[in-house]
Amino acid sequence: MLGIIIGVGAVVLMTGVGKSVEGVILGQIDFMGPQTMALFPGNEGPEGGNSSMRPDFDAITFSDTEALKTLTTVKYIAPVVFVPGNAVYGREETDPRIAGSTPEYYLNQNIEVTEGRFHDQKDEEASNSVVVIGSDIAEDLFFNQSAVGKRMELANKKFTVIGVLKPVGMVFFQNVDDRIIMPLSTAVAMTGRTYADMVSMQAVDDFDIAFEDVRALLRQRHGITVPEDGSTDNDDFLVRSAAQAEEILGTVSISLTVFITLIAGISLFVGGIGIMNIMLVSVTERTREIGLRKAIGAKRKDILLQILLESVFLTLIGGCIGIVLGIGLDFLISAAVNKVLSEYQFAISIGAIFLALAMATVTGIVFGVYPAKKASELSPIEALRYE
């Protein structure tokens, strides 16, 4: 039964792990928003844009972001500038991810504040020294005290905390609770930057149309020639989206399903051969018993059904053990991963369990037919004379 146990256990375990990972990724996609797009400078293509026409090669300027606002297919355009430096409060110090952006940034993500508020347009216009901090920063610097209203130091400049973000955890394997957000104008004044490290935005309606509009506008502004094959090799920017992440998730799920099916198929095939061999040995050892049963009236179908049911019973027992083993391993893995990634939750697929049992039953039937047929065809006289 070992081959059956391994095959069924692998199906239950891998589908459970896949379901847990899918839940994590879908939760992260939900955090980003299904219509959210992110624009990044640079490209790994062979040409990477026409640098001779652009002094700001491989950069997304603030004039680019202003041009994006003229598109009717996108909204909430929020350029982001990263600011280097540590966060200091009293004797406490931490190394956060500091970003400056406009108030639209909060609209592109499913985030809330547990206390205080987000920075607004007035803060942006006045370049106020205010920040909204993540929950990890609040815990590291202020412990159990209220952070709102406290003065902290960022990159050697004093800031007032006006809000604390609700804990989110990991998003695409990056902790978003250790971030600090300030007005974009303040970040620009501190860094002297004339370009954005990234731009966050949302599609208004049809995502594909918005996606193409953004790409066409930037190609026009950056003087990029589109190859005949329509590839993005010449682009000096990248556009990524939550929808693309969901599409990749679908591809990974299909690949995982094929992988699981292959493992289960091989294991069940090996296990089926083992069961067939054992049943053939059993038939040989029980030749006199079979002959005696036929001599006192057992029909051919009775013998056939007896051996076939024994084969199916063996595979079902192996299948049940495999299910328990798979669920147990899935639970242990979930408990271990949950300590590192809190969004990872234990999950099992009921459909996969029934599928595994069905596969085990079919294996028992297929590989039990030959031993059962051989047993049913034994001659009573020859069977009773068998030593």
N, C-alpha and C positions, 0 to 999 in steps of 0.2 A: 504493500500500500504506500510505500515511501514516495514513489514517483507521483502518485495521486495527491498525497499530502503536500508535496513541494509545489506542484502545479496549481492546486486550488489556493494554497496559502499565498503564493506569489500574486495571483489574481486579486485576492482580497486586500493584501497589503499594498500593492502598487496602486490600485484604484482608490484606496483610502488616502494614501499619501497625495495622489494626484488631486483628489477632491479638496484636501486641506490646502495645498498650494494654490489651487484655483480660487479658493475662498479668500486667501491672502491677497492675490493679485487683483481679483475683482473688487475687493475692499479698497485697494490702493487706486484703482481706476475710478471708483466712485468718489474718492477723496479729490482726485484731480478734476472730475467732471467730465462727462462723456463728450462734450463739445469743445473741450479745452485743447489748445495748441500751444506748443512752445517753439520759439524760433531761436536758433543758435548760430553764431558766426563760425565760418570755416567749413571745409569739406575735404574728404579724403580722395576726391576724384583726381584723375591725371592732370587736368587743367586747373581746376579750382578757381575759376573766374579769370577775367581779363585784368591783370594787375596794372598793365600799362595805361589803362583808362581811369584807374582809381587810386588816388594817393592813400585813401583809407582802406586799402585792400584787406579783405577778410574781416571787415568790421560792420556792425549794424549801428549806424549813427542815429542820433536823436531825430535828425531830419527824416530818416527812414521810418521811424516810428510815427512821426507826424503824418507822413504820407499814408501809412497803413490806416490811420483814422479816417481817411477819405473813402475807404472801401465800405460799401453797404452790407457786405457779407460777413464782416467780423465786428466784434465789439469788445469793450473792456481791454483795450490795448494797454499793457503795463510793462514798460521797460524796467529791467532789473540791473542794478550795479552792485557788485560785491565789494565790500570794504574790508581790508585786512586789519587785524588787530585783536587784542584780547579784551575781555570784559572784566572790570575790577569793581568790587564794592567792599570798602573797608580792607580787611586782610584777605578776603576771598578773591580768587581769580579763576577764570575759566576761559577756554578757547572755543568760542561759538562760531557759527557761520553768520556773518553780518551782511545784510542786504538792504539796499535802498530801492524803494519802488513807490508807485503812485497808489492811491486808495483803491483803484480798480483791481489791484493785485489780489485783494481779499475776495473779490467777487468771482475770481477764476478758480478758487479752491474751496472745498467744503470745510472751512475752519470757523471756529467760534472763540470768543473770549470767555474765560471763567470769571474774570474781574476786570474792571476798567473798560476801555474802548479801543477801537482801531484809530490810527491817525487819519485825518480827513483832509479835504481840499484846502482848508485854512492853514493847517500845519504845513502842507506842501507849498503853498504860495509864500508863506513867511519863513520857510526853511527852518522850522522850529527844531530844537534839539530834544526831540521826543522819540521814544522807542516802544515797540510792542515786543515782548519777549516770550520765548517758548517755556513750557512747563518745567523742562529740565534745568534751564537757566535760573528760573525762579527758585527752584529747590536748591540748586548748588550755591547760589549767592545769598538768598534771603531765608532759606530754610522754611520754617512754618510761618514766617511773618508775611504780612501783606506787602507785595512788591510795588503796588500802585502808589505813585507819589514819591518813591525813593529816587535818589540821585545816584547814578552809577557812571563809571568812566569807560568809554569805548575809544580805542585808538587815541588815547591821551586827550579826549574831549568829554566834557560832562554832558550827560543826558538824563532826562526825567522819564521814568517808566510810567506809561499811561494805560497799559493793558497787558494781560497775561493770557496766552493762547491756551485753549483746551488741549489736553494731551492727545496725540495722534499715534505716536509710535513710529514704526519703520514704514517708509514709502519707497518702493523699489530699492529695498535694502539700504536705505539711507535714513538716519534718524532726523526727523523734522522738528523734534521738540527741543533741539539745541540751537535754534535760530533766533536771530534778533532782526527786527524789521524797523527801518527808519524811513522818513520821507525821502523820495528820490532827489529832490533839490538839495537836501542836506548831504546826502552821499556824494553827489556831484561836486559840491563845494569842498568836501574833504579830500576827494581823490583827484579832482581836476579832469575827470573823464569827459570825453565828447562822444562816447559810444556806449552801447549797452552790452552787458555780458550775456543777456538773454532777453527775450520778450515773451510775455505771457498774454494770451488772448483767447477769445471764444468765437466759435462759428455762430452766426445768427440763426441760420436755418439748415440748409444742406451743407454738410461738412465737406464733401468732396469739392463742391463749387468754391467754398471759402478757401480751402487748401490751395486750389489752383490759382485763385485770385491773388493770394499772398505771394505765391511763387512767381507769377507773371509780373507783378508790380516790382518786386525786388530785382528780377532779371532785367527789367527795363531800366531801373534806376542804376543798376551796377554795370550796365553795358555787357551783359553776358549773352553769348551766342549759344543757342540751344542746338545740340547735336541732332543729326538727321534721325537717329533712332529714338529721340525724345528722352534720353537718359538725363540724369541730374549730375553727371560727372563734372560739368563746367561750372556748376553753382558754387558760390563761395559762402553758402549758408545751408543750414539744415532745418527742416521743419518736422517736428515730432508731435505725436498726439496720443491721447488716451485710446482713441479708436484703433490706432496702429498696435498699441500694446494688447488690446483685446483680440485683434486679429492674430497676433503672434501667439497669444495664449491658446487660441483655437488650433493653430498649427501644432503647437507643442502637445496639446491634448490628443490630437489624432496620432502623432508619433508615439506618444506614451501608450495609447490603446493598441497600436500595432505591435509595440515592443512587448506589452503584457500578453497579448494573444500568442506571440511567437514563443515566449517562455512557457506559457501554460500548455500550448500545443505540444512542444517537445517533451515536457515533463509528463503530460497525460499519455502521450504515445509510449514513452518508456515504461510508465507505470502500467499501461494497458498490456504491453507485451509480457511484463512480469506476472500480471494476474492471469493471463492466458496460459503461461507456462505452469503456474501453480495449479490452475484448474485442470490442466492436462495430466499433471502428476496425480492430482486428487482422483480423477476419473480412473487412472490406471490402478491406483491403490484400492479403489472401491469397486473394482470390476465384479467381484463375486456378489457384493451387495446389490449392484445394479441388475445382475443376472437373476438374483433371487426375487427382486421386486417385479421384474418382468414376468417371471415364472408364475407369480401369484396374482397376475392380472394388471400390473402397471402398463399403461400404454406408452407409446413412443413420445407423445407430447408431454406426458407426466415427467418422464426422465429429462426431456429437453427443458421444461420449465423449471425443474428443481435445480439443475446445474446453472441455468441462466440467472435465476434469482440469487443463487449463492454468489455469482460473479458480481451482480449489481450491488448486492449487500456489502461486499468487500469494498467496492469503489465508493459507496455512499459513506461507509464508516471512515474511509480515508479522507473523503471530501469534508465530512464534519470536523475531523481533527484538523484538517488544513484551514478551515474557516476560523476555528477557535485560535489556532496558532497565528494566522494572519491578523485577526483583530487584536490579539495580545501584543504582537510586535508593533502594529500601527499605534496602539495606545502608548507603548513605551517610547516610540519615536516622537509622538506628539508631546508627551510630557517633557522630553529632553529638549526639543526644539522650542517649546513654549517659554522656556526659561531665558532663551536668547531673543526669540521673536514672539512677542506676546500675542500678535494677531493670528499666529498659527494655532488652529484648534483641531482637536480630535474629530475625525469624520470617517464614516464608513458609507459604502455604496450598497444599499439593499439590492439594487438590480444586479450588481456584480456578484453578490452572494448567491442569488438564485441562478444566475448564469453559471457560476462555478459548480453548483450542485447539478445543474442540467448537464454540463459537460462531463462530470464524473459519472452520471447515470448512463449517458450515451456511450462513454468509454467502456463501462461494465457490460453493456449490451453488445457492442461491436466486438470486443475481445472475448466475450463469453460465448458467442454463437458457435465458434468452431469446437471448443471442448464439449459444449452441450450437445451439438450435432453428433460428435463422435460417440458420446456416451449413449445417446438414444438409438444409435444404429448397432449397438452390441447385440449379438445373438445370445438369447438366454442360455442355451445349451453350452456354447463355447465359454460364456461368462462364468457359468457354474463350475466348469472344469478347469478354470484358470487358477493357477497356483502362484 
